[in-house]
Amino acid sequence: DSLAIIGDNTTIRECVTVNRGTKALGRTEIGDNCLIMATAHIAHDCIIGDNAIVENGVALAGHVVIGEYAVIGGLAAIHQFIHIGAHAMISGGSLVRKEPLSYVGINSIGLRRRGFSTEKIREIQDIYRILYQKNYNNTQALGIIEAEMEATTERDEILQFIRNSQRGIMKGYFNAN
């Protein structure tokens, strides 16, 4: 069978398309409490985690996975087979061809609303400074993060995401020391 599964309390606005799954996965799935805004396109075999927001005109190609609480800004285009981490915030109009990590585009207000402490948010910011602002390659950055930062759920989630990435992680425009 080929299905499109929509979770409880999910709002789907006007002119949205949701394709059912193909033989590859068999289902397209949108989690609970999501908001899919007008004219968004959710292609075959996509999986959208709980509490995610997909804004107006977003185009998700096939097999995209979006983590819980992620926010995808209006008119963003997401390449096929991309995995977007939990709590990620993607700006409107973005073309996403590499994988955005969990917490990327650090939404400190949203994280606070979800119960993250100031210390946890600062820890996430420190990890991203090492990854994106210190001119290290990924291997160097991972080594520094593991050696210098205490093991926490958030740290380990980010490290595991990088190690599991099939397409490579998205890098920003930062180039500061």
C-alpha positions as CSV (number, residue, x, y, z in Angstrom):
1,D,0.0,0.0,0.0
2,S,1.0,3.6,-0.5
3,L,-0.2,6.1,2.1
4,A,-0.1,9.7,3.3
5,I,-0.4,9.8,7.1
6,I,-1.4,13.0,8.8
7,G,-1.0,13.3,12.6
8,D,-3.4,14.7,15.2
9,N,-3.9,18.4,15.5
10,T,-2.0,19.1,12.3
11,T,-3.2,22.1,10.3
12,I,-2.9,22.0,6.5
13,R,-3.8,25.2,4.7
14,E,-5.1,26.0,1.3
15,C,-3.5,24.6,-2.0
16,V,-1.1,22.3,-0.2
17,T,-0.1,19.1,-2.0
18,V,0.9,16.0,-0.1
19,N,2.0,13.1,-2.2
20,R,1.5,9.6,-0.9
21,G,4.5,7.3,-0.5
22,T,6.1,5.1,-3.1
23,K,7.3,1.6,-3.0
24,A,10.6,2.8,-1.5
25,L,9.1,3.8,1.8
26,G,5.3,3.3,1.3
27,R,4.2,6.3,3.1
28,T,4.5,10.1,3.5
29,E,4.1,11.1,7.1
30,I,3.3,14.4,8.8
31,G,3.5,14.3,12.6
32,D,1.2,15.7,15.3
33,N,0.7,19.4,15.9
34,C,2.3,20.5,12.6
35,L,1.5,23.6,10.6
36,I,1.7,23.2,6.8
37,M,1.0,26.7,5.3
38,A,-0.5,27.6,2.0
39,T,0.9,26.3,-1.3
40,A,3.5,24.1,0.3
41,H,4.4,20.8,-1.5
42,I,5.3,17.7,0.4
43,A,6.6,15.1,-2.0
44,H,6.6,11.3,-1.8
45,D,8.1,9.5,1.2
46,C,8.8,12.7,3.2
47,I,8.6,12.4,7.0
48,I,7.9,15.5,9.0
49,G,8.3,15.3,12.8
50,D,5.9,16.5,15.4
51,N,5.4,20.3,16.0
52,A,7.2,21.3,12.7
53,I,6.2,24.3,10.7
54,V,6.4,24.4,6.9
55,E,5.7,27.9,5.8
56,N,4.1,29.2,2.6
57,G,5.4,28.0,-0.7
58,V,8.0,25.6,0.7
59,A,8.9,22.7,-1.7
60,L,10.1,19.4,-0.2
61,A,11.5,17.0,-2.7
62,G,11.1,13.2,-2.2
63,H,12.4,11.4,0.9
64,V,13.1,14.6,2.9
65,V,13.1,14.1,6.7
66,I,12.3,17.0,9.0
67,G,13.0,16.8,12.7
68,E,10.6,17.8,15.4
69,Y,10.0,21.5,16.1
70,A,11.9,22.5,12.9
71,V,10.8,25.6,11.1
72,I,11.1,25.9,7.3
73,G,10.8,29.5,6.1
74,G,8.6,30.5,3.2
75,L,9.6,29.6,-0.4
76,A,12.5,27.4,0.7
77,A,13.3,24.5,-1.6
78,I,14.6,21.3,0.0
79,H,16.6,18.9,-2.2
80,Q,15.6,15.2,-2.2
81,F,17.0,12.9,0.5
82,I,17.9,15.8,2.9
83,H,17.6,15.3,6.6
84,I,16.8,18.5,8.6
85,G,17.6,18.2,12.3
86,A,15.2,18.8,15.2
87,H,14.7,22.4,16.2
88,A,16.4,23.7,13.1
89,M,15.3,27.0,11.7
90,I,15.7,27.5,7.9
91,S,15.3,31.0,6.5
92,G,12.8,31.9,3.8
93,G,13.9,31.5,0.3
94,S,16.7,29.1,1.1
95,L,17.9,26.4,-1.3
96,V,18.9,23.5,0.9
97,R,21.2,21.0,-0.8
98,K,23.2,19.9,2.3
99,E,21.8,18.8,5.7
100,P,21.0,21.4,8.3
101,L,22.0,20.2,11.7
102,S,19.7,20.0,14.7
103,Y,19.3,23.5,16.3
104,V,20.9,25.2,13.3
105,G,19.8,28.8,12.9
106,I,19.6,28.8,16.7
107,N,16.1,29.9,17.6
108,S,16.8,30.8,21.2
109,I,13.3,32.2,21.8
110,G,11.7,29.0,20.6
111,L,14.1,26.8,22.5
112,R,13.3,28.8,25.7
113,R,9.6,28.3,25.1
114,R,10.3,24.6,24.8
115,G,12.0,24.5,28.2
116,F,15.7,24.8,27.2
117,S,17.7,26.6,29.9
118,T,20.0,29.5,29.1
119,E,23.0,27.2,29.8
120,K,21.7,24.7,27.3
121,I,21.2,27.3,24.6
122,R,24.7,28.7,25.3
123,E,26.2,25.2,25.0
124,I,24.5,24.8,21.6
125,Q,25.8,28.2,20.5
126,D,29.4,27.2,21.6
127,I,29.2,24.0,19.5
128,Y,28.1,26.0,16.5
129,R,30.9,28.5,17.0
130,I,33.4,25.7,16.8
131,L,31.7,24.1,13.8
132,Y,31.0,27.3,11.8
133,Q,33.2,30.2,12.9
134,K,36.6,28.7,13.7
135,N,37.7,27.6,10.2
136,Y,38.1,23.9,11.3
137,N,37.1,21.1,8.9
138,N,34.4,18.8,10.2
139,T,36.9,16.2,11.6
140,Q,38.9,18.8,13.5
141,A,35.7,20.4,14.9
142,L,34.3,17.1,16.0
143,G,37.5,16.3,17.8
144,I,37.6,19.6,19.6
145,I,33.9,19.4,20.6
146,E,34.4,15.9,22.0
147,A,37.6,16.8,23.8
148,E,36.5,20.1,25.3
149,M,32.8,19.9,25.8
150,E,30.9,17.9,28.4
151,A,28.8,15.0,26.9
152,T,25.2,16.1,26.9
153,T,22.1,15.0,24.9
154,E,22.3,18.1,22.7
155,R,26.1,17.8,22.0
156,D,25.8,14.1,21.2
157,E,22.7,14.6,19.0
158,I,24.7,17.2,16.9
159,L,27.8,14.9,16.7
160,Q,25.7,11.9,15.7
161,F,23.8,13.9,13.1
162,I,27.1,15.0,11.5
163,R,28.5,11.4,11.5
164,N,25.2,10.0,10.0
165,S,24.9,12.6,7.3
166,Q,24.6,11.1,3.8
167,R,24.8,14.4,1.8
168,G,27.2,16.4,4.1
169,I,26.2,19.1,6.4
170,M,25.2,22.6,5.5
171,K,27.9,25.2,6.1
172,G,27.1,28.9,6.7
173,Y,28.7,32.1,5.5
174,F,30.8,32.5,8.6
175,N,34.5,32.8,8.2
176,A,35.5,34.5,11.5
177,N,38.2,33.4,13.9
